[in-house]
Amino acid sequence: MTAEPEPKPHLLPQQDAPRSRPLWAGGSLLAVVTIGAGAFFYTHATTPKAAVPAPPPDNAAVGTAPALQAAVQLSMLSAQNAPKALAATSFNAQQRSQILAAVQRGDMRLVEMPVLDAAGVTGQTVDVTVSGLTQRVVLTGKFQRLILPIAEAAQVTIDPVTMPHAPALTIGAMTALGPEALPSLTALSQRIVLGVIVQ
C-alpha cells in the first residue's frame, strides 16, 4: 500500500492595495476614536476606580462621607466667546451678567467640561458648584456642554441629587487631555471635589 503524497501548500497571489484607501482612511480613524471613547467609559463605568478620600474638615457633619478627590485639565474659552457660552447655561440673567463682568475684568475665566453618564443612562441629576454658583445637570449617555466660571481658587464640587444607579454613577468628562472618568458615586452622601487646571 503506497502512501499518498502530501499536498503542497499553494501561495495566494499578492493583491495590490486598493487605490480608494485615502478616501475611507479618515472615516476609519473617526470610527476607531468613537469606539475607543465608548470602550473607555464602558470599562470605567463597570469597574469603578478607587478614589483617595480627602480628610474631613473639623466641622464635618456626622454621617457625611468624605469627598472623592480628582483633578482635571480644562481649556479656557476666549472672552469674546463668553456671552454666547453663558447664554447656553442654566445661570439666570443676573448671574450671567455678573459672570460676564468678572470675565471682562479678568477676575474670572470660563472653561468648558462636557459631561455624560458613562453607563449611558439618562436621568441622573447632579449639582455642579464652582465660585459660589451652582448649576443643576441632568446627565445623559451623550456629552452635554457644561460651562464653568473659574475664579482664582479653581475647585468644582459635584453632588448627586438623585440616588446614584447601581452599581455606581460614573461621570465621564471631556478634558483638555481627552475623556476622563471621575470618581464613582454610590450614595447621596458622597461628593466629588475637582481641582481644575486651566490651560
C-alpha positions as CSV (number, residue, x, y, z in Angstrom):
1,M,0.0,0.0,0.0
2,T,1.6,3.2,-1.1
3,A,1.2,6.5,0.9
4,E,-0.4,9.4,-1.0
5,P,2.0,12.4,-1.4
6,E,1.2,15.2,1.0
7,P,-0.5,18.2,-0.7
8,K,1.9,21.1,-1.1
9,P,0.7,24.5,0.2
10,H,-0.1,27.0,-2.5
11,L,0.7,30.6,-2.1
12,L,-2.1,33.0,-2.9
13,P,-1.3,35.7,-5.5
14,Q,-0.3,39.0,-3.9
15,Q,-3.0,41.6,-4.3
16,D,-2.4,45.3,-4.8
17,A,-3.7,47.6,-2.1
18,P,-6.9,49.2,-3.1
19,R,-6.5,52.7,-4.5
20,S,-9.5,54.1,-2.6
21,R,-7.7,53.8,0.8
22,P,-7.2,57.6,1.2
23,L,-11.0,58.1,0.8
24,W,-12.0,55.8,3.6
25,A,-9.0,56.2,5.9
26,G,-10.4,59.3,7.6
27,G,-13.8,57.6,8.2
28,S,-12.0,54.6,9.7
29,L,-10.0,56.8,12.1
30,L,-13.1,58.6,13.3
31,A,-14.8,55.2,13.9
32,V,-11.8,54.0,15.9
33,V,-11.8,57.2,18.1
34,T,-15.5,56.9,18.7
35,I,-15.3,53.2,19.6
36,G,-12.3,53.9,21.8
37,A,-14.1,56.6,23.8
38,G,-17.1,54.3,24.2
39,A,-14.9,51.5,25.4
40,F,-13.0,53.8,27.8
41,F,-16.2,55.0,29.5
42,Y,-17.8,51.5,29.5
43,T,-14.8,50.0,31.3
44,H,-14.7,52.8,33.8
45,A,-18.4,52.6,34.4
46,T,-18.3,48.8,35.0
47,T,-15.2,48.9,37.2
48,P,-15.4,52.0,39.4
49,K,-11.9,53.3,40.3
50,A,-11.0,53.9,43.8
51,A,-10.6,57.5,44.8
52,V,-8.4,58.8,47.6
53,P,-10.8,60.4,50.2
54,A,-9.9,63.9,51.4
55,P,-9.5,64.3,55.2
56,P,-12.9,65.6,56.5
57,P,-13.0,69.2,57.8
58,D,-13.2,69.7,61.6
59,N,-16.8,70.8,61.4
60,A,-18.0,68.0,59.1
61,A,-21.5,66.8,59.8
62,V,-21.8,63.3,61.3
63,G,-22.7,60.7,58.6
64,T,-21.3,62.7,55.7
65,A,-19.0,60.7,53.5
66,P,-15.6,62.2,52.8
67,A,-15.2,63.9,49.4
68,L,-13.8,62.0,46.5
69,Q,-10.8,63.9,45.1
70,A,-9.8,64.3,41.4
71,A,-8.1,66.8,39.2
72,V,-8.9,67.8,35.6
73,Q,-7.2,70.0,33.0
74,L,-9.7,72.1,31.1
75,S,-9.4,74.5,28.2
76,M,-10.2,78.2,28.7
77,L,-12.8,79.9,26.4
78,S,-11.9,83.3,25.0
79,A,-13.5,86.4,26.5
80,Q,-15.2,87.2,23.1
81,N,-17.0,83.8,23.2
82,A,-18.2,84.3,26.8
83,P,-21.6,85.9,26.0
84,K,-22.6,83.0,23.7
85,A,-21.2,80.4,26.0
86,L,-23.1,81.8,29.0
87,A,-26.4,82.1,27.1
88,A,-26.4,78.3,26.8
89,T,-26.1,77.7,30.6
90,S,-28.7,77.4,33.3
91,F,-27.5,80.5,35.1
92,N,-30.2,83.2,35.4
93,A,-29.8,86.6,33.7
94,Q,-28.4,88.3,36.8
95,Q,-25.8,85.6,37.3
96,R,-24.8,85.6,33.6
97,S,-24.4,89.4,33.8
98,Q,-22.2,89.2,36.9
99,I,-20.1,86.4,35.4
100,L,-19.6,88.3,32.1
101,A,-18.5,91.4,34.0
102,A,-16.0,89.4,36.0
103,V,-14.6,87.7,32.9
104,Q,-14.2,91.1,31.2
105,R,-12.4,92.5,34.3
106,G,-10.1,89.4,34.3
107,D,-11.3,88.2,37.7
108,M,-12.9,85.1,36.3
109,R,-12.3,82.6,33.4
110,L,-14.7,80.4,31.6
111,V,-13.8,76.8,30.9
112,E,-15.7,74.0,29.2
113,M,-16.2,70.5,30.6
114,P,-18.7,68.4,28.6
115,V,-20.1,65.6,30.8
116,L,-22.1,62.4,30.4
117,D,-23.2,59.3,32.4
118,A,-20.6,56.7,31.5
119,A,-23.1,53.9,31.8
120,G,-25.3,55.6,29.1
121,V,-28.2,56.1,31.4
122,T,-30.4,59.2,31.2
123,G,-31.9,60.9,34.2
124,Q,-29.2,61.0,36.9
125,T,-29.1,64.6,38.3
126,V,-26.1,66.3,39.9
127,D,-25.4,69.8,41.2
128,V,-22.1,71.3,39.9
129,T,-20.9,74.2,42.1
130,V,-17.9,76.5,41.4
131,S,-17.1,80.0,42.5
132,G,-20.2,80.0,44.7
133,L,-22.5,79.3,41.7
134,T,-24.5,76.1,41.2
135,Q,-25.8,74.5,38.0
136,R,-28.1,71.5,38.0
137,V,-27.3,69.0,35.3
138,V,-29.4,66.0,34.2
139,L,-26.9,63.5,32.8
140,T,-27.5,61.5,29.6
141,G,-25.4,59.0,27.7
142,K,-24.2,61.8,25.4
143,F,-21.8,64.6,26.1
144,Q,-23.6,67.9,27.0
145,R,-21.7,71.1,27.3
146,L,-21.0,72.4,30.8
147,I,-19.5,75.9,31.2
148,L,-17.7,76.6,34.4
149,P,-16.8,80.1,35.7
150,I,-13.5,79.7,37.4
151,A,-12.1,82.3,39.9
152,E,-8.6,82.1,41.5
153,A,-9.4,79.0,43.6
154,A,-10.4,76.6,40.9
155,Q,-12.3,73.9,42.8
156,V,-15.5,72.3,41.5
157,T,-17.9,70.2,43.6
158,I,-20.3,67.7,42.1
159,D,-23.1,66.5,44.4
160,P,-25.7,63.8,43.4
161,V,-29.3,65.0,43.6
162,T,-30.8,61.7,42.7
163,M,-29.7,58.3,44.2
164,P,-26.8,57.0,42.0
165,H,-27.8,54.0,40.0
166,A,-26.3,50.6,40.5
167,P,-23.5,49.6,40.6
168,A,-22.3,53.2,40.6
169,L,-22.7,56.6,38.9
170,T,-19.5,57.3,37.0
171,I,-19.4,60.7,35.3
172,G,-17.4,60.9,32.1
173,A,-15.8,64.3,31.5
174,M,-14.1,65.5,28.3
175,T,-11.0,67.4,29.4
176,A,-8.2,69.1,27.5
177,L,-6.3,65.8,27.6
178,G,-9.3,63.7,26.4
179,P,-12.0,61.7,28.1
180,E,-11.6,61.1,31.8
181,A,-13.8,59.1,34.2
182,L,-14.4,60.9,37.5
183,P,-14.5,59.0,40.8
184,S,-17.7,56.9,41.1
185,L,-20.6,57.8,43.3
186,T,-22.6,55.2,45.1
187,A,-24.6,57.2,47.7
188,L,-26.3,60.6,48.1
189,S,-24.0,61.5,50.9
190,Q,-20.9,61.4,48.6
191,R,-19.5,64.3,46.6
192,I,-16.7,64.8,44.1
193,V,-14.2,67.7,44.5
194,L,-12.3,68.5,41.4
195,G,-9.1,70.6,41.3
196,V,-9.2,72.4,38.0
197,I,-6.1,73.3,36.0
198,V,-6.9,75.8,33.3
199,Q,-4.8,75.9,30.1
